[in-house]
Amino acid sequence: MIDSKQVSISQTFPRLTVYSEENFLGSQRILRGNLGIRDLDNILGGIESLKFFSTSSNATLVLFTNTRFRGNFRVIRGNRIIRDLDDLIAGNDVESLISSNQRLTLAQIRIIRNSGNLPSGYRLI
């Protein structure tokens, strides 16, 4: 006999752990799945450090110098720990980010930057 229970699939990766202070101190929050944070100041009163982890080599973390995925950006592939988000992109602080288990191309990132909209299937925070 086959069990007819519904199966719920939750997206576990990537896992983004954010901290309110540099060097992984202060309050923390764990965020999972493909998502974009349009203003880091709205999470924990400001995100100052983070840990990005995924089992996929295609995982992409995109950091932006302005809110709403605008301004200059830096692309990080694979797992990363960042102790301090200040002055990280050409002397500018990180103000928004995208965390993805997929490989985002530069063309896709530019479309997001120009439109301010995330791809389908991404959660906006």
C-alpha positions in Angstrom: 0.0 0.0 0.0 1.3 3.5 -0.9 1.2 6.2 1.6 -0.8 9.2 0.2 0.6 11.9 2.5 1.5 15.1 0.8 5.2 15.8 0.6 6.4 19.4 1.3 9.7 20.5 -0.1 11.4 23.3 1.5 14.5 25.0 0.1 17.4 24.5 2.5 20.2 26.1 0.5 21.7 28.5 0.2 21.9 29.3 3.9 22.7 32.9 4.7 23.5 33.7 8.3 23.5 37.4 8.9 24.8 39.3 12.0 24.1 42.7 13.4 27.8 43.3 14.3 31.1 42.8 12.6 33.0 39.5 13.2 29.8 37.5 13.5 28.8 39.1 16.8 25.5 40.6 18.0 22.1 39.3 16.9 21.8 36.8 14.1 19.2 35.5 11.7 19.4 32.5 9.4 17.8 33.0 5.9 17.3 30.1 3.5 16.6 29.7 -0.2 16.8 32.1 -3.1 16.2 35.6 -1.9 17.0 39.3 -2.1 17.3 41.7 0.8 16.6 45.2 -0.7 17.8 47.1 2.4 20.2 45.6 4.8 19.3 48.2 7.5 15.8 46.6 7.7 17.2 43.3 9.0 18.5 43.3 12.7 18.9 47.0 12.5 21.6 46.6 10.0 23.7 43.6 8.7 27.4 44.0 9.4 28.8 40.5 8.7 27.6 37.3 7.1 28.2 33.6 6.3 27.0 32.2 3.0 26.8 28.4 2.6 25.6 26.1 -0.1 26.2 22.6 -1.3 26.0 23.8 -4.9 29.2 25.1 -6.7 26.8 27.4 -8.7 25.7 29.3 -5.6 25.9 33.0 -6.0 26.0 35.9 -3.6 25.7 39.4 -5.1 26.4 42.4 -3.0 25.3 45.9 -4.0 26.4 49.4 -2.9 22.9 50.8 -2.9 19.5 49.7 -1.7 17.0 47.9 -4.0 19.9 46.1 -5.9 21.3 49.3 -7.4 24.7 50.7 -7.7 28.0 48.9 -8.1 28.0 45.2 -7.3 30.4 42.4 -6.4 29.7 38.7 -7.3 30.8 35.9 -5.0 30.6 32.3 -6.1 30.5 29.4 -3.6 30.8 29.5 0.2 32.1 32.6 1.9 32.4 34.3 5.2 32.6 38.1 5.4 33.6 39.6 8.7 32.9 43.2 7.8 30.6 44.5 5.0 31.9 48.1 5.4 34.1 49.4 2.5 33.8 46.1 0.7 33.0 47.3 -2.8 35.5 49.9 -4.0 35.3 51.6 -0.6 31.5 51.5 -0.4 29.4 49.7 2.1 27.0 46.8 1.1 23.4 48.1 1.2 21.5 45.2 -0.5 22.2 41.6 -1.6 20.9 38.6 -3.5 21.5 35.0 -2.2 21.0 32.3 -4.8 21.6 28.6 -5.1 21.8 29.1 -8.9 24.5 30.6 -11.0 23.5 34.2 -11.8 25.2 35.6 -14.9 26.5 39.1 -15.1 23.7 39.8 -17.7 21.0 38.5 -15.2 22.5 40.6 -12.4 22.5 43.7 -14.6 18.8 43.1 -15.5 18.0 42.9 -11.8 20.0 46.1 -11.1 18.2 48.0 -13.9 14.7 46.8 -13.0 14.9 46.3 -9.3 13.0 43.0 -9.7 14.2 39.6 -8.7 13.7 36.5 -10.9 10.7 34.3 -10.5 11.0 32.0 -7.5 13.0 34.4 -5.3 11.8 35.8 -2.0 12.0 39.5 -1.5 12.9 40.8 2.0 
